[in-house]
Amino acid sequence: MFTEILKELPTFLVVVESGSFSAAAKRVNLTRSAVAKSVARLEAHLGIQLFSRTTRRLILTDEGARYYEDCNHLVRDLRDVGAQLNKGRTEPIGRVRISTPVLIGRHCVAPILRDLLRSHPQLEIDAEFSDSVVDVLNDGYDLVVRIGSVGNATDLTTRKIGAQDMAIFASPEYLSQRGIPTTIDDLCSHFGIVYGKSSKGLTWRVQDTDGAIHDVLMSSKQRYDDLEVVLDATIEGGGLAWLPRWLGRPHLASGALQLVLDSDQVQPIDIRAVWPKSKFLPLRTRAVIDALIKRVPHFLGSTPEPRDESNMAKCGSVLSL
């Protein structure tokens, strides 16, 4: 019955707006009889009388007037929804839920998001800053920014948005006591202040003097899941640290840190956007991704070419990846 009501409803609305069956018939290109029969069928489906009919006038009953107002309100809402959806094809509208690592999020993702909101006032951002690896699908994120490997999940889409230049730093005091390493074998005679949540921390991808690239797993007495804490411990002379080039740069100028191996040997690390795989990506999410792709490299420097996989070295030994 609901389908039959929807079929007859447009004619009823036109009749009310036109004031007569004859005027409505002209508007919908039907005969007067066809319009009258359509209204009669609607009254039968609803079980109410919509019009009081006289030879000269067509008057809405109280029930008919109430029904018209309710239906007209619904039609306006539908039109508004359609207009918003149509606008949403060209203007980002609605909320985007994002997760990003703390430091890179604060340094470059957050400024990009704030600028995007100024350009698109109907966009909403719900950003979380955490170095924990979140579950994109089960935790309900629209977009996640990740540094390094993102795995090979078939239900996720990834896009490289930049690369973070890395370098190895130490305090001048530490280096005066332990010497300056220049090769991977030299690195293995030093302590590293490592970043990561696992018991071993992250490996440092370094090009040796012979051109071979290795993932070095440093011996360490200090492991932190906050890069700024790693930085502080390095300045205090606790050992070598593998840090973003931009993070250590101010402390090179002040003399608190010394560059051990620069980005010509220490390999950069990719930054990627990750989102649920879908045939249709909402424009609001696409707008955020596009903004990150465009502007993250300006914060972090040029994006390098893809790198070949190689060896992982731990104090001179080779471990499989």
C-alpha positions in Angstrom: 0.0 0.0 0.0 2.9 2.4 0.8 4.0 2.1 -2.8 0.6 3.0 -4.1 0.4 6.0 -1.8 3.8 7.3 -3.0 2.6 6.9 -6.6 -0.5 9.1 -6.1 1.0 11.6 -3.6 2.6 14.0 -6.2 -0.7 14.5 -8.0 -2.4 15.3 -4.7 0.2 18.0 -3.9 -0.2 19.5 -7.3 -4.0 19.6 -6.9 -3.7 21.5 -3.6 -1.2 24.0 -5.0 -3.2 24.5 -8.2 -6.6 24.8 -6.5 -8.6 22.6 -8.9 -8.5 19.3 -10.8 -8.5 21.2 -14.1 -5.5 23.4 -13.3 -3.6 20.4 -11.8 -4.3 18.4 -15.0 -2.6 21.0 -17.1 0.5 21.1 -14.9 1.0 17.3 -14.9 -0.1 16.8 -18.5 -3.0 14.5 -17.6 -6.8 14.7 -18.1 -9.0 16.1 -15.4 -10.6 12.7 -15.0 -7.2 11.0 -14.5 -6.3 13.6 -11.8 -9.6 13.1 -10.0 -9.2 9.3 -10.1 -5.6 9.6 -8.7 -6.9 11.6 -5.7 -9.8 9.2 -5.2 -7.3 6.3 -5.1 -5.2 8.1 -2.6 -8.2 8.7 -0.4 -9.1 5.0 -0.6 -5.6 4.0 0.4 -5.6 6.4 3.3 -9.2 5.8 4.4 -9.9 9.5 4.7 -11.5 12.2 2.6 -9.0 14.8 1.5 -11.3 17.2 -0.3 -14.8 18.5 0.0 -16.1 18.7 -3.6 -18.8 21.1 -4.8 -19.8 22.0 -8.3 -17.7 25.2 -8.0 -15.0 24.7 -5.4 -12.5 22.1 -4.2 -11.8 22.5 -0.5 -9.4 20.6 1.7 -10.9 18.9 4.7 -9.2 19.2 8.0 -7.6 15.8 7.6 -6.6 16.8 4.0 -5.0 20.0 5.2 -3.1 18.3 7.9 -2.0 15.6 5.5 -0.9 18.2 3.0 1.2 20.1 5.6 2.9 16.9 6.8 3.7 15.7 3.3 4.8 19.1 2.1 7.2 19.3 5.1 8.7 15.9 4.2 9.1 16.9 0.5 11.0 20.1 1.6 13.2 18.0 3.8 13.9 15.6 0.9 14.7 18.5 -1.4 17.1 19.9 1.3 18.8 16.6 1.6 19.2 16.4 -2.2 20.7 19.9 -2.3 23.1 19.0 0.4 24.2 15.8 -1.3 24.6 17.7 -4.6 26.7 20.4 -2.8 28.7 17.6 -1.1 29.9 16.6 -4.6 31.8 19.8 -4.9 32.2 21.1 -1.2 33.5 18.9 1.6 30.8 18.6 4.2 30.7 16.6 7.5 33.1 15.0 9.9 36.4 13.2 9.2 37.8 11.2 12.1 41.6 11.0 11.9 44.4 9.4 13.9 48.0 10.6 13.6 51.3 10.1 15.4 51.8 12.7 18.1 54.9 14.5 16.9 54.3 14.6 13.1 50.7 15.3 13.9 51.5 18.4 15.9 54.3 19.5 13.6 52.5 19.4 10.2 49.2 17.5 10.1 47.4 19.8 12.6 48.4 23.0 10.8 47.2 21.6 7.5 43.9 20.5 9.0 43.3 24.0 10.5 44.0 25.6 7.2 41.6 23.2 5.5 38.8 24.1 7.9 39.3 27.8 7.2 38.8 27.0 3.5 35.9 24.6 4.0 33.7 25.8 6.9 31.2 22.9 6.6 34.0 20.4 7.1 34.5 18.9 10.6 37.7 17.4 11.9 37.9 14.9 14.8 41.7 14.2 15.2 43.4 12.0 17.7 47.1 12.2 18.4 48.7 8.9 19.5 51.8 6.9 18.6 49.8 3.7 19.2 48.9 1.7 16.0 45.1 1.9 15.8 42.7 -0.5 14.0 41.4 1.7 11.1 38.3 -0.4 10.5 37.3 -1.7 13.9 38.0 1.7 15.6 36.0 3.6 13.0 38.6 5.9 11.6 38.1 7.6 8.2 41.8 8.3 7.8 45.0 7.4 9.6 48.5 8.8 9.2 51.3 6.3 9.7 55.0 6.4 9.6 56.9 3.5 8.1 55.5 0.2 7.2 51.7 -0.1 6.9 51.5 -3.8 6.1 49.5 -5.4 3.2 45.9 -5.4 4.4 43.6 -6.0 1.5 40.7 -4.0 3.1 42.8 -0.8 3.4 44.0 1.8 0.8 47.3 3.6 1.4 48.9 6.6 -0.3 52.4 8.0 0.3 52.0 11.7 1.5 55.7 12.4 2.2 59.0 11.2 3.5 60.7 12.2 6.7 64.5 12.8 6.4 66.3 11.1 9.3 69.8 11.5 10.8 71.8 10.1 13.7 72.7 12.6 16.5 74.6 12.6 19.7 75.8 15.1 22.2 79.4 16.5 21.8 80.2 15.2 25.3 79.1 11.7 24.4 81.2 11.7 21.2 84.2 13.1 22.9 84.2 10.0 25.2 83.1 7.3 22.7 84.3 8.6 19.3 82.4 9.3 16.1 81.1 6.3 14.3 81.3 6.3 10.5 80.4 2.7 9.5 77.8 0.2 10.7 80.4 -1.8 12.5 81.3 1.5 14.4 77.6 2.0 15.3 77.6 -1.4 17.0 80.2 -0.3 19.5 77.8 2.5 20.7 74.6 2.6 22.7 71.4 3.8 21.0 68.6 5.6 22.5 65.8 3.9 20.7 62.2 4.8 19.9 59.4 2.3 19.9 56.9 0.3 21.9 58.4 -3.2 21.3 61.1 -4.7 23.4 63.7 -4.0 20.7 62.5 -0.6 19.3 62.7 0.4 15.7 65.6 -0.4 13.4 67.7 2.4 11.9 68.0 2.2 8.1 71.5 3.2 7.2 73.7 3.1 4.1 77.2 1.7 4.8 80.4 3.0 3.2 80.2 0.3 0.5 76.7 1.6 -0.6 74.8 -1.3 0.9 71.7 -0.4 3.0 71.1 -2.2 6.3 68.4 -2.0 9.0 70.5 -1.7 12.2 69.1 -2.9 15.5 71.1 -1.0 18.1 72.1 -2.2 21.6 70.3 0.0 24.0 69.7 0.8 27.7 67.0 3.4 26.9 63.8 2.9 25.0 61.0 5.5 24.8 57.8 5.8 22.9 58.1 9.6 22.6 60.6 11.1 20.2 61.0 14.3 22.3 62.0 12.2 25.3 64.5 10.4 23.0 65.8 13.9 22.0 66.1 15.0 25.6 68.1 11.8 26.6 70.4 12.4 23.6 71.1 16.0 24.6 72.0 14.7 28.1 74.6 12.4 26.6 72.9 9.0 26.9 73.9 7.8 23.4 73.2 8.0 19.7 69.7 8.7 18.5 68.0 8.2 15.1 65.7 11.3 14.8 63.9 13.3 12.2 66.3 15.8 10.7 63.9 18.7 11.4 63.7 17.8 15.1 67.4 17.8 15.7 68.2 20.8 13.5 67.7 23.6 16.2 69.9 21.8 18.6 72.7 21.5 16.1 72.6 25.3 15.8 72.8 25.7 19.6 75.6 23.2 20.0 73.6 20.8 22.2 73.8 18.1 19.5 76.3 17.0 16.9 75.5 15.3 13.6 76.9 11.8 13.4 75.4 10.5 10.1 73.3 12.8 8.0 70.4 12.0 5.6 72.8 11.1 2.8 73.5 7.9 4.7 70.5 7.6 7.0 67.6 6.6 4.9 64.3 8.6 5.0 61.1 7.0 6.3 57.8 7.1 4.4 54.7 8.8 5.8 51.5 7.4 4.5 47.7 8.0 4.6 45.7 4.9 5.3 41.9 4.6 4.9 39.2 1.9 4.5 39.0 0.6 1.0 35.8 1.7 -0.6 34.4 2.1 -4.1 33.2 5.6 -3.2 35.5 7.8 -1.1 33.6 10.7 0.5 34.7 14.1 -0.8 35.4 15.3 2.8 38.0 12.4 3.2 39.4 13.0 -0.2 39.8 16.7 0.6 41.9 15.9 3.7 44.0 13.3 1.8 44.7 15.8 -1.1 45.7 18.5 1.4 48.1 16.2 3.1 49.7 15.0 -0.2 50.1 18.6 -1.3 51.5 20.2 1.9 53.2 17.5 4.0 56.3 17.5 1.7 56.6 21.3 2.2 56.9 20.7 6.0 59.3 17.8 5.8 61.4 18.4 2.6 61.3 16.7 -0.8 59.9 13.2 -1.2 62.6 10.6 -2.2 62.3 7.9 -4.8 61.2 4.4 -3.5 63.9 2.5 -1.9 65.0 -1.2 -2.4 64.7 -3.6 0.5 68.0 -4.8 1.9 69.6 -6.3 5.0 69.0 -5.9 8.7 72.2 -5.8 10.7 72.6 -6.2 14.4 76.2 -5.5 15.5 77.6 -6.8 12.3 75.3 -9.9 11.8 72.6 -10.0 9.2 69.0 -10.7 10.2 66.2 -11.6 7.8 63.4 -9.0 7.3 
